[in-house]
Amino acid sequence: FKQLRCITMAGNGESPIQVLHLLGSSTSSFYFDLSVMYGRTAMECPGLDRSGFTHRAVVLYQNGKWGFPSTVDEAGVAEAEKSAVSFGAAMAAIEAMTPAVDVCVPHMFCVEGLTRYRTIIDMLGIELLGCPGEVCAVAQDKFTTKAVCEAGGVPVPKGELLRQDVHGIDVTATAQMLMTKHTVPFIVKPAKEDNSIGLSLVKTASIDAVSAALTKAFNNDEYVLVEEYIPGRELRVAVLEVEEADGLRLVTMPKIEYILEDIRESKHKLGTDSSGKLLTGDKDVAEAIKKGKEEGERKCPAELTDEVHARVDDLAKKAHKALGCKYYSLYDVRLNPDGMPFMLEACLFCSFSPYSVIVGLAAVSENEDWKPHPKLFESFLCRAARETRARRVAATASPVTEANGALKKRKRIWKD
């Protein structure tokens, strides 16, 4: 396949593409730091085309107010907090920006950031580089994700959902019930958390072991997923929507294999200090990411047979369509000893920082349209900006309706 070449609006004689980066969190200091870390490394990338793209940031602070820093280093973020404004004032400021915002890159990792604020940006008529809020709302619930993907033909581990108001009142009784239905090892994890927070692999068939896993999970979420453990290998696979002359095609990227004793834990993903604070700051913005990579061995590209590659590719493309993803999607996949893949989770965020997974996969691919960074990132920015500008033109025209009189909805169409 041949991807359409990205030509910026500035290259066509139009104004530079206006990019707004959405950072912060009002619900979690950990996710606030994580968001700023990824947003900062994306915006400070030295290879960005500063003539074709203008990058600005808006930050949601822990106090619920919003600021517009001129720089995203520690001093810049702190200074903008002094003049931070309410949500309504911030949205009005975004809508009134001149030149108008063409595309928003979301870097928020908390539930509200992945769902509510993505939807609000969409309501402002600004295209998101990534999945819309309603898609992320499904993906943030691991049980719902499994159900939706399984209906779309995606193999997933067997599991059940527990509720704190029903099963968390007496975890000992719940543990006894689970031991009659599941054989060890099995997984217990919060249904709506990320980065392996609250995750346990129960290896011992005892009331104490199962109760401890339930307590840990319920401490992080009111919904808990109990699912079978798939022994074997663990992969991460990414899907991209590639623009071609006659439509969009879904393409998988090179895969990562994580070399593990059993499961990936939080320490394999992000480094923290003894108090649990993310390792980041002016001295080394990406220290947390580097530390996580040191804790776990990985191989990229993963060495798989052609048959297994095809199975994993099919799984990922089906999941992308089932969930209604846009631009890209990532999946954690387990391969059993027979080489059969099972989707564990959908990972529908990418900051397009030099440290992001998709950027790393693009670097080892054979596709010259994806590298070096930020080539792939800026091609997606071009596509998103075109969508925003097309929306603005369409807003001045008469709305198109369905046969039943309802307004037509935007529909996703893939070539394959």
HUBELLIN-V940507 format. One record per residue. N is the residue number from 1. OMEGA is omega as a letter, one per 40 degrees, with the letter a starting at -180 (none if undefined). BURIAL is 1 if it has 16 or more other C-alpha atoms within 10 Angstrom, else 0. Layout:
n->[N | N]
omega->[OMEGA | OMEGA]
burial->[BURIAL | BURIAL]
This chain:
n->[1 | 2 | 3 | 4 | 5 | 6 | 7 | 8 | 9 | 10 | 11 | 12 | 13 | 14 | 15 | 16 | 17 | 18 | 19 | 20 | 21 | 22 | 23 | 24 | 25 | 26 | 27 | 28 | 29 | 30 | 31 | 32 | 33 | 34 | 35 | 36 | 37 | 38 | 39 | 40 | 41 | 42 | 43 | 44 | 45 | 46 | 47 | 48 | 49 | 50 | 51 | 52 | 53 | 54 | 55 | 56 | 57 | 58 | 59 | 60 | 61 | 62 | 63 | 64 | 65 | 66 | 67 | 68 | 69 | 70 | 71 | 72 | 73 | 74 | 75 | 76 | 77 | 78 | 79 | 80 | 81 | 82 | 83 | 84 | 85 | 86 | 87 | 88 | 89 | 90 | 91 | 92 | 93 | 94 | 95 | 96 | 97 | 98 | 99 | 100 | 101 | 102 | 103 | 104 | 105 | 106 | 107 | 108 | 109 | 110 | 111 | 112 | 113 | 114 | 115 | 116 | 117 | 118 | 119 | 120 | 121 | 122 | 123 | 124 | 125 | 126 | 127 | 128 | 129 | 130 | 131 | 132 | 133 | 134 | 135 | 136 | 137 | 138 | 139 | 140 | 141 | 142 | 143 | 144 | 145 | 146 | 147 | 148 | 149 | 150 | 151 | 152 | 153 | 154 | 155 | 156 | 157 | 158 | 159 | 160 | 161 | 162 | 163 | 164 | 165 | 166 | 167 | 168 | 169 | 170 | 171 | 172 | 173 | 174 | 175 | 176 | 177 | 178 | 179 | 180 | 181 | 182 | 183 | 184 | 185 | 186 | 187 | 188 | 189 | 190 | 191 | 192 | 193 | 194 | 195 | 196 | 197 | 198 | 199 | 200 | 201 | 202 | 203 | 204 | 205 | 206 | 207 | 208 | 209 | 210 | 211 | 212 | 213 | 214 | 215 | 216 | 217 | 218 | 219 | 220 | 221 | 222 | 223 | 224 | 225 | 226 | 227 | 228 | 229 | 230 | 231 | 232 | 233 | 234 | 235 | 236 | 237 | 238 | 239 | 240 | 241 | 242 | 243 | 244 | 245 | 246 | 247 | 248 | 249 | 250 | 251 | 252 | 253 | 254 | 255 | 256 | 257 | 258 | 259 | 260 | 261 | 262 | 263 | 264 | 265 | 266 | 267 | 268 | 269 | 270 | 271 | 272 | 273 | 274 | 275 | 276 | 277 | 278 | 279 | 280 | 281 | 282 | 283 | 284 | 285 | 286 | 287 | 288 | 289 | 290 | 291 | 292 | 293 | 294 | 295 | 296 | 297 | 298 | 299 | 300 | 301 | 302 | 303 | 304 | 305 | 306 | 307 | 308 | 309 | 310 | 311 | 312 | 313 | 314 | 315 | 316 | 317 | 318 | 319 | 320 | 321 | 322 | 323 | 324 | 325 | 326 | 327 | 328 | 329 | 330 | 331 | 332 | 333 | 334 | 335 | 336 | 337 | 338 | 339 | 340 | 341 | 342 | 343 | 344 | 345 | 346 | 347 | 348 | 349 | 350 | 351 | 352 | 353 | 354 | 355 | 356 | 357 | 358 | 359 | 360 | 361 | 362 | 363 | 364 | 365 | 366 | 367 | 368 | 369 | 370 | 371 | 372 | 373 | 374 | 375 | 376 | 377 | 378 | 379 | 380 | 381 | 382 | 383 | 384 | 385 | 386 | 387 | 388 | 389 | 390 | 391 | 392 | 393 | 394 | 395 | 396 | 397 | 398 | 399 | 400 | 401 | 402 | 403 | 404 | 405 | 406 | 407 | 408 | 409 | 410 | 411 | 412 | 413 | 414 | 415 | 416]
omega->[i | a | i | i | i | i | a | i | i | i | i | i | i | a | i | i | a | a | i | i | a | a | i | i | i | a | a | i | i | a | i | a | a | i | a | i | a | i | a | a | i | a | a | i | a | a | a | i | a | i | a | a | i | a | i | a | i | a | i | a | a | i | i | i | a | i | a | a | i | i | a | i | a | a | a | i | i | a | a | i | a | a | a | a | i | i | a | i | i | a | i | i | i | a | a | a | i | e | a | i | a | a | i | i | a | i | a | a | i | a | a | a | a | a | a | a | i | a | i | i | i | i | i | i | a | i | i | i | a | a | i | a | a | i | i | i | i | a | i | i | a | i | i | i | i | a | a | a | i | i | i | i | a | i | a | i | i | a | i | a | i | i | a | a | i | a | a | a | i | a | i | i | i | i | i | i | a | a | i | a | a | i | i | e | i | a | i | a | i | a | a | i | i | i | i | i | i | a | i | i | a | a | a | a | i | i | a | a | a | i | i | i | i | i | i | a | a | i | a | a | i | i | a | i | i | a | a | i | i | i | i | a | i | a | i | a | a | i | i | i | a | i | i | a | a | i | a | i | i | a | i | a | i | a | i | i | i | a | a | i | i | a | i | i | a | a | i | a | a | i | i | i | a | i | a | i | a | i | i | a | a | a | i | a | a | a | a | a | a | a | i | i | i | a | a | i | i | i | i | e | i | a | a | i | i | a | i | i | a | i | a | i | a | i | a | a | i | i | i | a | a | a | a | a | a | i | a | i | i | a | i | a | i | i | i | a | i | i | i | a | i | i | i | a | i | a | a | i | i | a | a | i | i | a | a | a | a | i | i | i | i | a | a | i | i | a | a | i | a | a | e | i | e | a | i | i | a | i | i | i | i | a | a | i | i | a | i | a | i | i | a | i | a | a | i | a | i | a | i | a | i | i | a | i | i | i | i | i | i | a | i | i | i | i | a | none]
burial->[0 | 0 | 1 | 0 | 0 | 1 | 0 | 1 | 1 | 0 | 0 | 0 | 0 | 0 | 0 | 1 | 1 | 1 | 1 | 1 | 1 | 1 | 1 | 1 | 1 | 1 | 1 | 0 | 1 | 1 | 1 | 1 | 1 | 1 | 1 | 1 | 1 | 1 | 1 | 1 | 1 | 1 | 1 | 1 | 0 | 0 | 0 | 1 | 0 | 0 | 0 | 1 | 1 | 1 | 1 | 1 | 1 | 1 | 1 | 1 | 1 | 0 | 0 | 0 | 1 | 1 | 1 | 1 | 1 | 0 | 1 | 1 | 1 | 0 | 0 | 0 | 1 | 0 | 1 | 1 | 1 | 0 | 0 | 1 | 1 | 0 | 0 | 0 | 0 | 1 | 1 | 0 | 0 | 1 | 0 | 0 | 0 | 0 | 0 | 1 | 1 | 1 | 1 | 1 | 1 | 1 | 1 | 1 | 1 | 1 | 1 | 1 | 1 | 1 | 1 | 0 | 1 | 1 | 1 | 0 | 1 | 1 | 0 | 0 | 1 | 1 | 1 | 1 | 1 | 1 | 1 | 1 | 1 | 1 | 1 | 1 | 1 | 1 | 1 | 1 | 1 | 1 | 1 | 1 | 1 | 1 | 0 | 1 | 1 | 1 | 0 | 1 | 0 | 1 | 1 | 1 | 1 | 0 | 1 | 0 | 1 | 1 | 0 | 1 | 0 | 0 | 1 | 1 | 0 | 0 | 1 | 1 | 0 | 1 | 1 | 0 | 0 | 1 | 0 | 0 | 0 | 0 | 0 | 0 | 0 | 1 | 1 | 1 | 1 | 1 | 1 | 1 | 1 | 1 | 0 | 1 | 1 | 1 | 1 | 1 | 1 | 1 | 0 | 0 | 0 | 0 | 1 | 0 | 0 | 1 | 1 | 1 | 1 | 1 | 1 | 1 | 1 | 1 | 0 | 1 | 1 | 1 | 1 | 1 | 1 | 1 | 1 | 1 | 1 | 1 | 0 | 1 | 1 | 1 | 1 | 1 | 1 | 1 | 1 | 1 | 1 | 1 | 1 | 0 | 0 | 0 | 0 | 1 | 1 | 1 | 1 | 1 | 1 | 1 | 1 | 1 | 1 | 1 | 0 | 0 | 0 | 0 | 1 | 1 | 1 | 1 | 1 | 1 | 1 | 1 | 1 | 1 | 0 | 0 | 0 | 0 | 0 | 1 | 1 | 1 | 0 | 0 | 0 | 0 | 1 | 1 | 1 | 1 | 1 | 1 | 1 | 1 | 0 | 0 | 0 | 1 | 0 | 1 | 0 | 1 | 0 | 1 | 0 | 0 | 0 | 0 | 0 | 1 | 1 | 0 | 0 | 1 | 1 | 1 | 1 | 1 | 1 | 1 | 1 | 1 | 1 | 1 | 1 | 1 | 1 | 1 | 1 | 1 | 1 | 1 | 1 | 1 | 1 | 1 | 1 | 0 | 0 | 0 | 1 | 0 | 1 | 1 | 1 | 1 | 1 | 1 | 1 | 1 | 1 | 1 | 1 | 1 | 1 | 1 | 1 | 1 | 1 | 1 | 1 | 1 | 1 | 1 | 1 | 1 | 1 | 0 | 0 | 0 | 1 | 1 | 1 | 0 | 1 | 1 | 1 | 1 | 1 | 1 | 1 | 1 | 1 | 1 | 1 | 1 | 1 | 1 | 1 | 1 | 1 | 0 | 0 | 0 | 0 | 0 | 0 | 0 | 0 | 0 | 0 | 0 | 0 | 0 | 0 | 0 | 0 | 0 | 0 | 0 | 0 | 0 | 0 | 0 | 0 | 0 | 0 | 0]
